[in-house]
Amino acid sequence: MSLRVVIMREAAADILEAREWYDSQQAGVGDKFYFALRNRVQAAIETPLLPRAWGRRNIRKIRIPKYPYFIYYEIMAEELRVIAVIHGARNPKYINYRLFSASAESQTEGEMIDWRS
């Protein structure tokens, strides 16, 4: 299965926020976070159905190694859509809000990224 990666607008904001926070703590750590996230998305492209799907949108989640963040994604046609990148200590109500109550506009707009190479 060959999928295109689409980073939804809110997920891109999550990634940028986490990356900037890590860089504010120590220079270069934000880049390490980004590369760990990128490698995890690449692994998800190779085995997208491996994590169990849950919820009415069949969302899957994977942990970013060495960081307390989870990548939430769904498979739509030929796309792996990253919906959110959320810290694991966040309130579950916030996570549910982000994943299941997002506006239709934010669910359909995203940046297409080719991470297959």
Buried (B, 14 or more C-beta within 10 A) or exposed (E): EEBBBBBBBBBBEBBEEBBEEBBEEEEEBBEBBBEBBBEBBEEBBEEBEEBEEEEEBEBBBBEBEEBEBBBBBBBBEEBBBBBBBBBEEBEEEEBEEBBEEBEEEBBEEBEEBEBEE
